[in-house]
Each structure stands twice: as structure tokens, then as C-alpha cells.
Amino acid sequence: MTYEVPKFDLGRISEIFKNYYGLSGEFTSLVSFEDQNVMIKSERGKFVLKIANKAWSKNFISMQTDVLIHLRKQAPHLTLPSVIKSLNGDNMIEVDGFTMRLLSFLEGDVIAKTTRTPELYSDIGRFLGDFSKAMEGYDHPGRDGSDPNWKLDNVIACKKYLPEVVDEDTRDRIARLYDYYEENIVPVLSGLRKAVLHGDANEQNFLILPDQPDKIAGLIDFGEMQYGAQVNELAIMLAYCLLNEDDIEMASKRMIEGYVANFPLQPEEMEILYHLAAMRLVTNITMTSHQSKQQPDNEYILIAQGPAKILLKRLEEEKYIMN
């Protein structure tokens, strides 16, 4: 498929909401990386129209919808978006070659903008452990996911973008980490448990409510779902939720304990967990360095790169990796 970021104006969006869903109201554009998301505040509540990049297969987009239906049955206690059917009863629609879905809007603040407590870190782990448990045995024809460069199992593919990382110290650290990863981690990967993963349980996708600051109020954005090593789910969460955290030991311990209380790790998974988290930071740094040159006006692309460089350095200096 051709890579094309959707750019519908709000007037066209208004027509789509009315014609396909019978909705009208106030429209707000939401931040998106490679797709387009628009929130509508209507008399029936708040919703989000998700318009997919043409690069993503129909099977992959279908999986993002199907998994929400699956999780509503398997883990109704987890707060996740709900799928809203069109007037014709469809879970997905197509307009001008773009596939679209309507989801319920989840209220809450992203945890990146909140004060994180030990209790919140424990609940982040608890929530994702419950999620992993509910995903056991789930499969779908779209499980290959979106951009293969963002799959943690495929982090070697990002190595070609290392020269585009401007900071020399970070570039050197990543080069040494790649050497360690290829020698010590890659040989272990084939024997690990595999599963369909959320793939992006990060500080921008976990929500909390102001009146319950120590509890996760929901998880959004299933656009990076992928099939891979089960431990990657926890590793990705650690990589992002440790950004801008002063106490890595406390925060990581709380999240890991919360996760394994509901979904135990195997010894070989635990042994390489921090290195996998570090490699997620590598993916972020190398891919955003590359993609920012392709989309120089999209400031969202580099939102996590600075903190990711700092965290990667601290993981080495505090002997979590390459030790």
C-alpha cells in the first residue's frame, strides 16, 4: 500500500460524521503520528474518529477493532475504547480510499503530564498484566502489524538509521548496545513466548482521572499492535514510563511487581527485560531521527527523544544494561 497520511479538513469530517454515524457537534483535531484522529463532542457523548494511513492493511486495521471487542468480553474490568458501529452496522467504513473507525472517547489525563507515585506505578503494572492475561491465545490475520521497524523483535532493522542520530554520545552508546544485543540477546529471542501485543503501552497512552491519581483509568491507541515476544509488552511499558523518572529502581520495581502479580514472567524473560526496554529506546531514537527529516513540521515525532537519550544513558551508568 502507498504511504499517505490522511488530511481531511474539519468540514469534510463533519460530513462524514453526519452521513455515516448520524452525529453532529463540536470537532477537535487530536495529535497523531502517522494517521488522523478527530474528537467530536455531541449530544450522544464524545467520540474519536480514527482515519488510518493508507499504508496499513485492512487486516491490520480490522485487528485493532476486533481486539477491543475481544477484550470487552475477556476483561470487562479494563477500561478501553468501545467500537461504535456506523448507521449501516459496520465496524469500519471507507472514504476516499481511507479506512475509518469510530471509538468512544475515554476521559483522563495522560500520565506523562501527571505526578507519578509508587502506587500509580504499581497500578500501571497491574493493568498491563491484566491486559496480557486477557490476550492469551488471541490471534488475528492482521497480527503482522504496521511498520516493521517499530517491532521490538525487529530492532536490528533500525540500525541503518543510526548515522542520522545527531548526538555523538548517544550514537556511540547505541552502537555498543547493538553489539551487546546481537551477541547476547538475539540468540535467546527465538525461544521466548510469543503473543499479540498492544505494542505501545506508553506514558502518552495510559490515562488517569484527577480524582483517582493512583489508578489507571484507561489505555488507548492500538495502532502499534504487533505479534512478538510476550516480554516485549512489559519492556515497552518500562521504556516509556521511566522517561523523566528520577527513581528508576523504585518505579521499575513497582511496575514489574504489579505486572507479574497478574502475569508471571519466565526466568529467561526477566533476565533480558531491561535490555529489551533499552532497545525500545533505541527504536525511538533512531526512527524518530529518521522520520523527523521526512516530516520536519511534525513536532510530535520528537516528543520523547530527549528524555529517551537521558534514560538510555542512565540505564548504562546505573548498570541495568551492558553490565
Protein Blocks (a to p, Z undefined) as FASTA:
>chain_A
ZZddddddfklmmmmmmmmnopacdddddddfklccdddddfkbccddddddfkbcfklm
mmmmmmmmmmmmmmmmbccddddddfkopabdceehiacddddddedddfklpccdfklm
mmmmmmmmmmmmmmgoiacfklnomafklpmklmmmmmmmmmmpmblmlmmmmmmmmmmm
mmmmmmmmmmpccdddeklacfklpccdfklmmbcfbdehjllgccddfklmmmmmmmmm
mgopablmlmmmmmmmmmmmmoccdfklmmmmmmmmmmmmmmmmmmmmmmmmmmmmlmkl
mmmmmmmmmmmmmmmmnopgoZZ
